[in-house]
Structure formats: structure tokens, C-alpha cells
Amino acid sequence: DLEKTAVGIVKNKAFLKISLNFLAQCYLTIYNNQSKTDFYGLRDFYHLVKFLNRNTQVQLSPEILYKAVSRNFGGRPEELKRTISEFMEKAGYSGFIERIEETFKALPEAHGSISMLNVAENLRDRDARHLLLLTENNAALQILLGSTFFKETPLVLFGSDFPSDQSDLQTYMNLQQIK
């Protein structure tokens, strides 16, 4: 079923259709072995395929595959290396991982981090998924607001464990601000 749906996403790109089988196998491996049940789901796989479809013209390159995996499965940094390795090895690109990481980290907008590069690129990509950054404190927020990512001040919503912040009314009010 994963493959059939993905075929509809890639449409006329035969070289990507060939890759869908191994991409689906990798996804199932990652899904079945994730440390936090259902953290990754179908949305991650389908957005991976959409990213590859948008960003490949002739063939699936190791750089594009690496970027697609890190952007769509980067939510748990402690699992990212294993996840990238799974996809890259199945594609026959395992020898490229270290060089790609070094190249991407050296880019000015990366600030030495693949995650920061993904955030910067996500903010520029009109077709990207919504960017959601979960933090335990304000440190990450200060790093982001102090960066050159934003042309204008972004909307920042705070939540808490107080009962009034957990109400449906508060959720609706927050969603209304996002519109």
C-alpha cells in the first residue's frame, strides 16, 4: 500500500518509481524499530517521497536522499544517524554519508548543524511541511530568534501544563492566531 500511494505522488518519474520499493522497506524498518511508538508515521514517509519528487530531475542523488531523510525523520536526533544509515545503505550510498554531513555542516546557513540547515531550508521552501520545533526551555527559541532565518519577527506561541492552557478554548485561540 505504501508503494501504491507513493507511485501516485511521483507520477511520471520512472527513476523514482524504481526507488519506491527500497524507500518503503526502509520506512517500515524505521517505523517498526522506533524508540517512541508512533513518533514517525505515514506522513513522514509521504513527505519524504514528495520532497524527493520535487527535488530530483534525472536520478536520485545521495545528497538529495540524505537531505530528504534528515528533513522528514530528523525529529528525534538520537535516532537520526541510524535512520540516515538505513536509507543510504539500502540505496547503495553508505560511503557518502560522512562527506555529505561535512559538506552540509560547512554551509553558512547551517551554523555547523544539519538541524539548523534543515530549519533554514524549511523556512525558505514554500512547499515544505509546517515547521514545528518542540523545546523544553527557551534556549532554542533564543538561538532561532538570534539567527538570520527570519525576515520579520515570527509568531511564537507558548503553552504550559496549567489547566487553562490545556483547554479547547485556548487551543482554538492559538490556532486562530496562526491563520
Residue frames as a rotation matrix with the C-alpha (Angstrom) as fourth column:
ASP 1
0.562 0.827 0.000 0.00
0.827 -0.562 0.000 0.00
0.000 0.000 -1.000 0.00
LEU 2
0.312 -0.543 -0.780 2.88
0.211 -0.760 0.614 2.40
-0.926 -0.356 -0.123 0.77
GLU 3
-0.698 -0.666 0.263 4.31
0.344 0.010 0.939 1.86
-0.627 0.746 0.222 -2.69
LYS 4
-0.212 0.702 0.680 0.97
0.971 0.075 0.225 2.25
0.107 0.708 -0.698 -4.48
THR 5
0.768 0.489 -0.414 0.28
0.563 -0.823 0.072 5.60
-0.305 -0.289 -0.907 -2.84
ALA 6
0.074 -0.843 -0.532 3.85
0.069 -0.528 0.846 6.76
-0.995 -0.099 0.019 -3.44
VAL 7
-0.553 -0.212 0.806 3.56
0.768 0.244 0.592 5.88
-0.322 0.946 0.028 -7.16
GLY 8
0.445 0.813 0.375 0.74
0.881 -0.473 -0.019 8.44
0.162 0.338 -0.927 -7.38
ILE 9
0.700 -0.250 -0.669 3.00
0.195 -0.834 0.516 11.06
-0.687 -0.492 -0.535 -5.83
VAL 10
-0.283 -0.949 -0.139 5.93
0.039 -0.156 0.987 10.57
-0.958 0.273 0.081 -8.22
LYS 11
0.594 0.701 -0.395 3.73
-0.363 -0.204 -0.909 10.28
-0.718 0.684 0.133 -11.32
ASN 12
0.990 -0.081 -0.113 5.97
-0.084 0.297 -0.951 10.14
0.110 0.952 0.287 -14.41
LYS 13
0.241 -0.961 0.134 9.41
-0.960 -0.256 -0.116 9.86
0.146 -0.101 -0.984 -12.84
ALA 14
0.767 0.091 -0.636 10.38
-0.200 0.974 -0.102 6.26
0.610 0.205 0.765 -13.66
PHE 15
-0.237 -0.950 -0.204 13.75
0.033 0.202 -0.979 6.54
0.971 -0.239 -0.016 -11.89
LEU 16
-0.598 0.092 0.796 11.93
-0.776 -0.316 -0.546 7.42
0.202 -0.944 0.260 -8.64
LYS 17
0.529 0.846 -0.061 9.33
-0.819 0.528 0.224 4.68
0.222 -0.068 0.973 -9.07
ILE 18
0.298 -0.530 -0.794 12.19
0.011 0.834 -0.552 2.16
0.954 0.156 0.255 -9.07
SER 19
-0.705 -0.677 0.210 13.31
-0.130 -0.167 -0.977 3.51
0.697 -0.717 0.030 -5.68
LEU 20
-0.004 0.800 0.600 9.91
-0.834 -0.333 0.439 3.30
0.551 -0.499 0.669 -4.01
ASN 21
0.648 0.238 -0.724 10.32
0.051 0.934 0.353 -0.33
0.760 -0.266 0.593 -3.00
PHE 22
-0.230 -0.803 -0.549 13.51
0.730 0.230 -0.643 0.24
0.643 -0.549 0.533 -1.03
LEU 23
-0.705 0.041 0.708 12.15
-0.330 -0.902 -0.277 3.53
0.627 -0.429 0.650 0.39
ALA 24
0.376 0.917 0.136 9.05
-0.657 0.159 0.737 1.70
0.654 -0.367 0.662 1.67
GLN 25
0.482 -0.277 -0.832 11.21
0.473 0.881 -0.019 -1.10
0.738 -0.384 0.555 3.14
CYS 26
-0.638 -0.768 0.060 13.39
0.412 -0.406 -0.816 1.45
0.651 -0.495 0.575 4.93
TYR 27
-0.369 0.587 0.721 10.37
-0.671 -0.705 0.231 3.28
0.644 -0.398 0.654 6.27
LEU 28
0.654 0.671 -0.350 8.87
-0.278 0.643 0.714 0.06
0.704 -0.370 0.607 7.64
THR 29
0.054 -0.734 -0.677 12.18
0.708 0.506 -0.492 -0.80
0.704 -0.453 0.547 9.34
ILE 30
-0.824 -0.355 0.441 12.37
0.028 -0.803 -0.595 2.67
0.565 -0.478 0.672 10.92
TYR 31
-0.049 0.912 0.408 8.69
-0.722 -0.315 0.616 2.61
0.690 -0.264 0.674 11.89
ASN 32
0.683 0.370 -0.631 8.90
0.017 0.854 0.519 -0.85
0.731 -0.365 0.577 13.49
ASN 33
0.100 -0.757 -0.646 12.11
0.878 0.373 -0.301 -0.05
0.469 -0.537 0.702 15.42
GLN 34
-0.098 -0.127 0.987 11.44
-0.092 -0.986 -0.136 3.49
0.991 -0.104 0.085 16.61
SER 35
-0.827 -0.341 -0.448 12.03
0.380 0.248 -0.891 4.04
0.414 -0.907 -0.075 20.32
LYS 36
-0.725 0.665 -0.179 8.91
-0.254 -0.500 -0.828 6.19
-0.640 -0.555 0.532 20.81
THR 37
-0.513 0.564 0.647 5.88
0.717 0.696 -0.038 4.35
-0.472 0.445 -0.761 19.40
ASP 38
0.336 0.735 0.589 4.17
0.941 -0.236 -0.243 6.16
-0.040 0.636 -0.771 16.51
PHE 39
0.049 -0.383 -0.923 6.51
0.186 -0.904 0.385 9.16
-0.981 -0.190 0.027 16.61
TYR 40
-0.805 -0.265 -0.532 7.10
-0.482 -0.231 0.845 8.58
-0.347 0.936 0.059 12.91
GLY 41
0.001 0.868 0.496 4.10
0.092 0.494 -0.865 7.79
-0.996 0.046 -0.080 10.77
LEU 42
0.192 0.181 0.965 2.83
0.910 0.335 -0.244 7.68
-0.368 0.925 -0.100 7.23
ARG 43
0.973 0.190 -0.133 3.01
0.140 -0.939 -0.314 11.47
-0.185 0.287 -0.940 6.92
ASP 44
0.303 -0.939 -0.162 6.79
-0.448 -0.290 0.845 11.26
-0.841 -0.184 -0.509 7.28
PHE 45
-0.329 -0.386 0.862 7.10
0.493 0.708 0.505 8.67
-0.806 0.591 -0.042 4.52
TYR 46
0.439 0.586 0.681 4.78
0.883 -0.140 -0.448 10.51
-0.167 0.798 -0.578 2.13
HIS 47
0.935 -0.163 -0.314 6.53
-0.163 -0.986 0.028 13.84
-0.314 0.025 -0.949 2.72
LEU 48
-0.073 -0.970 0.233 9.85
-0.120 0.241 0.963 12.11
-0.990 0.043 -0.134 2.10
VAL 49
-0.195 0.072 0.978 8.54
0.854 0.503 0.133 10.93
-0.483 0.861 -0.160 -1.27
LYS 50
0.822 0.545 0.168 7.10
0.562 -0.724 -0.400 14.39
-0.096 0.423 -0.901 -2.06
PHE 51
0.582 -0.694 -0.424 10.44
-0.347 -0.683 0.642 16.03
-0.736 -0.227 -0.638 -1.23
LEU 52
-0.376 -0.740 0.558 12.28
0.214 0.517 0.829 13.58
-0.902 0.431 -0.036 -3.48
ASN 53
0.174 0.546 0.820 9.76
0.943 0.148 -0.299 14.17
-0.284 0.825 -0.489 -6.25
ARG 54
0.960 0.230 -0.161 10.20
0.200 -0.962 -0.184 17.96
-0.197 0.145 -0.970 -6.05
ASN 55
0.581 -0.793 -0.182 13.97
-0.590 -0.564 0.578 17.89
-0.561 -0.228 -0.796 -5.80
THR 56
-0.343 -0.702 0.624 15.11
0.100 0.633 0.767 15.24
-0.934 0.326 -0.147 -8.28
GLN 57
0.229 0.370 -0.900 15.13
-0.803 -0.451 -0.390 15.66
-0.550 0.812 0.194 -12.03
VAL 58
0.170 -0.279 -0.945 17.16
-0.844 0.454 -0.286 12.81
0.508 0.846 -0.159 -13.54
GLN 59
0.026 -0.188 -0.982 18.29
0.254 0.951 -0.175 10.47
0.967 -0.245 0.073 -10.76
LEU 60
0.953 0.303 -0.002 18.20
0.047 -0.143 0.989 10.09
0.299 -0.942 -0.150 -7.01
SER 61
0.086 -0.980 0.177 21.47
-0.179 -0.190 -0.965 11.51
0.980 0.052 -0.192 -5.71
PRO 62
-0.189 -0.213 -0.959 22.99
0.822 0.500 -0.273 10.67
0.537 -0.839 0.080 -2.32
GLU 63
-0.975 -0.220 0.024 22.81
0.178 -0.845 -0.504 14.35
0.131 -0.488 0.863 -1.30
ILE 64
-0.428 0.890 0.155 19.09
-0.664 -0.426 0.614 14.66
0.613 0.160 0.774 -2.05
LEU 65
0.219 0.489 -0.844 18.29
0.214 0.820 0.531 11.36
0.952 -0.297 0.075 -0.31
TYR 66
-0.561 -0.512 -0.650 20.30
0.752 0.013 -0.659 12.41
0.346 -0.859 0.378 2.77
LYS 67
-0.961 0.189 0.203 18.54
-0.232 -0.950 -0.210 15.78
0.153 -0.249 0.956 2.90
ALA 68
-0.139 0.971 -0.195 15.09
-0.505 0.100 0.857 14.21
0.852 0.218 0.476 2.40
VAL 69
0.127 0.137 -0.982 15.66
0.578 0.795 0.185 11.73
0.806 -0.592 0.022 5.23
SER 70
-0.738 -0.479 -0.475 17.12
0.657 -0.352 -0.667 14.30
0.153 -0.804 0.574 7.63
ARG 71
-0.840 0.468 0.273 14.28
-0.445 -0.883 0.145 16.77
0.310 0.000 0.951 6.97
ASN 72
0.050 0.976 -0.212 11.47
-0.644 0.194 0.740 14.23
0.763 0.099 0.639 7.31
PHE 73
0.644 0.132 -0.754 12.90
0.365 0.813 0.454 11.93
0.672 -0.568 0.475 10.00
GLY 74
-0.372 -0.898 0.235 15.02
0.264 -0.344 -0.901 14.42
0.890 -0.273 0.365 11.96
GLY 75
0.371 0.668 0.645 12.58
-0.410 -0.505 0.759 14.87
0.833 -0.546 0.087 14.84
ARG 76
0.976 -0.146 0.162 14.50
-0.084 0.434 0.897 12.51
-0.201 -0.889 0.412 17.12
PRO 77
0.501 -0.840 -0.209 18.18
-0.819 -0.382 -0.428 13.43
0.280 0.385 -0.879 16.83
GLU 78
-0.138 -0.566 0.813 19.22
-0.774 0.574 0.268 10.36
-0.618 -0.592 -0.517 18.85
GLU 79
0.249 0.296 0.922 17.76
0.239 0.904 -0.354 8.16
-0.939 0.308 0.155 16.08
LEU 80
0.744 0.158 -0.649 18.76
-0.476 -0.557 -0.681 10.24
-0.470 0.815 -0.339 13.05
LYS 81
-0.267 -0.925 -0.271 22.14
-0.909 0.148 0.389 8.61
-0.320 0.350 -0.880 12.35
ARG 82
-0.647 0.085 0.758 20.59
0.044 0.996 -0.075 5.14
-0.761 -0.015 -0.648 12.33
THR 83
0.436 0.897 0.071 17.72
0.221 -0.030 -0.975 6.34
-0.872 0.441 -0.212 10.16
ILE 84
0.510 -0.334 -0.793 20.01
-0.786 -0.555 -0.272 8.00
-0.349 0.762 -0.546 7.62
SER 85
-0.581 -0.798 0.162 22.24
-0.689 0.588 0.425 4.93
-0.434 0.135 -0.891 7.55
GLU 86
-0.227 0.590 0.775 19.25
0.219 0.806 -0.549 2.67
-0.949 0.045 -0.313 6.88
PHE 87
0.788 0.591 -0.173 18.12
0.012 -0.296 -0.955 4.65
-0.615 0.751 -0.240 3.84
MET 88
0.385 -0.712 -0.587 21.61
-0.892 -0.449 -0.041 5.37
-0.235 0.539 -0.809 2.49
GLU 89
-0.567 -0.611 0.552 22.77
-0.484 0.790 0.378 1.75
-0.667 -0.053 -0.743 2.80
LYS 90
0.073 0.686 0.724 19.69
0.386 0.650 -0.655 0.37
-0.920 0.327 -0.217 1.01
ALA 91
0.909 0.257 -0.330 20.28
-0.147 -0.542 -0.827 2.91
-0.391 0.800 -0.455 -1.79
GLY 92
0.577 -0.772 0.266 23.95
0.809 0.496 -0.316 1.90
0.112 0.397 0.911 -2.05
TYR 93
0.455 -0.330 0.827 25.13
0.070 -0.913 -0.402 5.31
0.888 0.241 -0.393 -0.79
SER 94
0.904 -0.025 -0.427 26.57
0.426 0.111 0.898 4.41
0.025 -0.993 0.111 2.62
GLY 95
-0.003 -1.000 -0.003 30.06
0.998 -0.003 0.070 5.55
-0.070 -0.003 0.998 1.56
PHE 96
-0.253 -0.039 0.967 28.80
0.497 -0.862 0.096 9.09
0.830 0.505 0.238 1.03
ILE 97
0.603 0.698 -0.386 27.37
0.679 -0.195 0.708 9.82
0.418 -0.689 -0.592 4.49
GLU 98
0.206 -0.586 -0.784 30.41
0.812 -0.344 0.471 11.38
-0.546 -0.733 0.405 6.16
ARG 99
-0.781 -0.526 0.337 31.31
0.621 -0.594 0.512 13.57
-0.069 0.609 0.790 3.16
ILE 100
-0.141 0.822 0.551 27.72
0.523 -0.411 0.747 14.80
0.840 0.394 -0.372 2.81
GLU 101
0.643 0.368 -0.671 27.49
0.762 -0.222 0.608 15.66
0.074 -0.903 -0.423 6.52
GLU 102
-0.210 -0.825 -0.525 30.74
0.754 -0.478 0.450 17.63
-0.622 -0.301 0.722 6.38
THR 103
-0.774 -0.048 0.632 29.64
0.552 -0.539 0.636 19.48
0.310 0.841 0.443 3.24
PHE 104
0.189 0.946 0.262 26.23
0.552 -0.323 0.769 20.41
0.812 0.000 -0.583 4.63
LYS 105
0.561 0.000 -0.828 27.58
0.807 -0.223 0.547 21.45
-0.185 -0.975 -0.125 8.05
ALA 106
-0.484 -0.860 -0.163 30.09
0.762 -0.505 0.404 23.77
-0.430 0.071 0.900 6.34
LEU 107
-0.185 0.489 0.852 27.35
0.712 -0.530 0.460 25.79
0.677 0.692 -0.250 4.63
PRO 108
-0.870 -0.243 0.430 26.99
-0.040 -0.833 -0.551 29.26
0.492 -0.497 0.715 6.23
GLU 109
-0.115 0.919 0.376 23.25
-0.775 -0.320 0.545 28.85
0.621 -0.229 0.750 6.94
ALA 110
0.319 0.199 -0.927 23.91
0.200 0.942 0.271 25.55
0.926 -0.272 0.260 8.75
HIS 111
0.391 -0.266 0.881 25.79
-0.819 -0.538 0.202 27.18
0.420 -0.800 -0.428 11.62
GLY 112
-0.614 -0.786 0.072 27.63
-0.753 0.556 -0.351 23.84
0.236 -0.270 -0.934 11.94
SER 113
-0.614 0.480 0.627 24.45
-0.223 0.656 -0.721 21.78
-0.757 -0.582 -0.296 12.32
ILE 114
-0.922 0.360 0.144 22.39
0.301 0.433 0.850 19.69
0.244 0.826 -0.508 9.91
SER 115
-0.163 0.913 -0.374 19.30
0.965 0.068 -0.253 20.53
-0.206 -0.402 -0.892 12.01
MET 116
-0.081 0.083 -0.993 19.87
0.145 -0.985 -0.094 24.28
-0.986 -0.151 0.067 11.65
LEU 117
-0.925 -0.249 -0.285 20.36
-0.252 -0.157 0.955 23.82
-0.283 0.956 0.082 7.90
ASN 118
-0.674 0.733 0.093 17.06
0.699 0.592 0.401 21.94
0.239 0.336 -0.911 7.72
VAL 119
0.045 0.678 -0.734 15.30
0.750 -0.508 -0.424 24.72
-0.660 -0.531 -0.531 9.64
ALA 120
-0.423 -0.286 -0.860 16.75
-0.214 -0.890 0.402 27.40
-0.881 0.354 0.315 7.33
GLU 121
-0.993 0.022 -0.112 15.79
-0.104 0.246 0.964 25.49
0.049 0.969 -0.242 4.19
ASN 122
-0.457 0.883 -0.104 12.33
0.889 0.449 -0.089 24.66
-0.032 -0.133 -0.991 5.54
LEU 123
-0.015 0.440 -0.898 11.63
0.425 -0.810 -0.404 28.34
-0.905 -0.388 -0.175 6.15
ARG 124
-0.562 -0.265 -0.783 12.57
-0.518 -0.625 0.584 29.16
-0.645 0.734 0.214 2.53
ASP 125
-0.991 0.130 0.033 10.73
0.117 0.709 0.695 26.22
0.067 0.693 -0.718 0.95
ARG 126
-0.537 0.844 0.011 7.16
-0.844 -0.537 0.007 27.23
0.011 -0.005 1.000 0.05
ASP 127
0.196 0.619 -0.761 6.19
-0.594 0.692 0.410 23.57
0.780 0.371 0.504 -0.45
ALA 128
-0.760 -0.588 -0.278 7.66
-0.126 0.553 -0.824 22.34
0.638 -0.591 -0.494 2.84
ARG 129
0.068 0.711 -0.699 5.70
0.761 0.416 0.498 20.90
0.645 -0.566 -0.513 5.71
HIS 130
0.766 0.199 0.612 4.85
-0.226 -0.808 0.545 23.20
0.602 -0.555 -0.573 8.58
LEU 131
-0.313 -0.937 -0.156 7.85
0.040 0.151 -0.988 23.69
0.949 -0.315 -0.010 10.81
LEU 132
0.831 0.521 0.196 7.26
-0.215 -0.025 0.976 22.63
0.513 -0.853 0.091 14.40
LEU 133
-0.309 -0.946 -0.097 10.05
-0.092 0.131 -0.987 22.97
0.947 -0.296 -0.128 16.93
LEU 134
0.817 0.543 -0.195 9.48
0.093 0.209 0.973 21.44
0.570 -0.813 0.120 20.33
THR 135
-0.300 -0.934 0.196 11.75
-0.096 -0.174 -0.980 22.56
0.949 -0.313 -0.038 23.13
GLU 136
0.130 0.271 -0.954 11.96
0.870 0.430 0.241 22.07
0.475 -0.861 -0.180 26.87
ASN 137
0.097 -0.127 -0.987 13.08
0.678 -0.718 0.159 25.62
-0.729 -0.685 0.016 27.55
ASN 138
0.876 0.341 -0.341 13.61
0.062 -0.781 -0.622 28.94
-0.478 0.524 -0.705 25.82
ALA 139
-0.047 -0.993 -0.104 17.22
-0.068 -0.101 0.993 28.27
-0.997 0.054 -0.062 24.76
ALA 140
-0.443 -0.092 0.892 16.30
0.793 0.425 0.438 27.05
-0.419 0.901 -0.116 21.27
LEU 141
0.632 0.744 0.214 13.96
0.769 -0.570 -0.289 29.98
-0.093 0.347 -0.933 20.80
GLN 142
0.647 -0.460 -0.608 16.74
-0.126 -0.851 0.509 32.44
-0.752 -0.252 -0.608 21.60
ILE 143
-0.447 -0.820 0.357 19.03
0.220 0.287 0.932 30.71
-0.867 0.495 0.052 19.10
LEU 144
-0.163 0.472 0.867 16.38
0.976 0.207 0.070 30.87
-0.146 0.857 -0.494 16.37
LEU 145
0.833 0.547 -0.088 15.36
0.536 -0.836 -0.122 34.46
-0.140 0.054 -0.989 17.02
GLY 146
0.433 -0.766 -0.474 19.03
-0.218 -0.600 0.770 35.47
-0.874 -0.230 -0.427 17.12
SER 147
-0.310 -0.536 0.785 19.68
0.614 0.518 0.596 33.85
-0.726 0.667 0.169 13.74
THR 148
-0.712 0.008 -0.702 19.29
-0.458 -0.764 0.455 35.33
-0.533 0.646 0.547 10.29
PHE 149
-0.801 0.408 0.438 16.47
0.539 0.810 0.232 32.93
-0.260 0.422 -0.868 9.35
PHE 150
0.113 0.992 -0.060 13.60
0.923 -0.127 -0.362 35.38
-0.367 -0.014 -0.930 9.60
LYS 151
-0.542 -0.192 0.819 12.94
0.599 -0.771 0.216 38.47
0.590 0.607 0.532 7.51
GLU 152
-0.117 0.549 0.828 10.29
-0.563 -0.723 0.400 39.56
0.818 -0.419 0.394 10.00
THR 153
-0.710 -0.166 0.684 9.58
-0.700 0.268 -0.662 38.59
-0.073 -0.949 -0.306 13.60
PRO 154
-0.647 0.464 -0.606 7.85
0.007 0.798 0.603 35.19
0.763 0.386 -0.519 13.69
LEU 155
0.308 0.813 0.494 4.76
-0.751 -0.111 0.651 34.34
0.584 -0.571 0.577 15.69
VAL 156
-0.748 -0.547 -0.377 5.75
-0.142 0.686 -0.714 32.43
0.648 -0.480 -0.591 18.82
LEU 157
0.381 0.904 0.195 3.10
-0.559 0.057 0.827 30.64
0.736 -0.424 0.527 20.86
PHE 158
-0.762 -0.611 0.214 3.77
-0.516 0.373 -0.771 29.37
0.392 -0.698 -0.599 24.35
GLY 159
0.380 0.845 -0.375 1.92
-0.282 0.492 0.823 26.64
0.881 -0.207 0.425 26.17
SER 160
-0.590 -0.535 0.605 2.14
-0.752 0.092 -0.652 25.17
0.294 -0.840 -0.457 29.61
ASP 161
-0.727 0.308 -0.613 0.70
0.351 0.935 0.052 22.45
0.589 -0.178 -0.788 31.79
PHE 162
-0.865 0.500 -0.033 -1.65
-0.255 -0.495 -0.831 24.89
-0.432 -0.710 0.556 33.52
PRO 163
-0.380 0.790 0.482 -5.29
0.631 0.602 -0.489 23.74
-0.676 0.118 -0.727 33.09
SER 164
0.464 0.616 -0.637 -6.32
-0.022 -0.711 -0.703 26.98
-0.886 0.340 -0.316 31.33
ASP 165
-0.221 -0.632 -0.743 -3.59
-0.847 -0.254 0.468 26.43
-0.484 0.732 -0.478 28.70
GLN 166
-0.943 -0.143 0.300 -4.87
-0.036 0.942 0.334 22.92
-0.331 0.304 -0.893 28.06
SER 167
-0.111 0.994 0.020 -8.47
0.045 0.025 -0.999 23.91
-0.993 -0.110 -0.047 27.37
ASP 168
-0.029 0.234 0.972 -10.12
0.953 0.301 -0.044 23.59
-0.303 0.924 -0.231 23.98
LEU 169
0.908 0.408 -0.098 -10.77
0.375 -0.893 -0.248 27.34
-0.188 0.188 -0.964 24.01
GLN 170
0.391 -0.844 -0.368 -7.06
-0.370 -0.510 0.776 28.11
-0.842 -0.168 -0.512 24.37
THR 171
-0.378 -0.500 0.779 -6.22
0.470 0.622 0.627 25.66
-0.798 0.603 0.000 21.59
TYR 172
0.363 0.611 0.703 -8.75
0.926 -0.156 -0.343 27.34
-0.101 0.776 -0.623 19.26
MET 173
0.916 -0.055 -0.398 -7.40
-0.007 -0.993 0.122 30.78
-0.402 -0.109 -0.909 20.16
ASN 174
-0.049 -0.999 0.009 -3.86
-0.187 0.018 0.982 29.67
-0.981 0.046 -0.188 19.34
LEU 175
-0.315 -0.018 0.949 -4.96
0.793 0.544 0.274 28.17
-0.521 0.839 -0.157 16.04
GLN 176
0.751 0.636 0.177 -6.79
0.641 -0.638 -0.426 31.38
-0.158 0.433 -0.887 15.16
GLN 177
0.574 -0.625 -0.530 -3.54
-0.303 -0.763 0.571 33.33
-0.761 -0.167 -0.627 15.67
ILE 178
-0.368 -0.765 0.528 -1.73
0.219 0.480 0.849 31.02
-0.904 0.428 -0.009 13.23
LYS 179
0.324 0.564 0.759 -4.24
0.892 0.084 -0.444 31.65
-0.314 0.821 -0.476 10.42
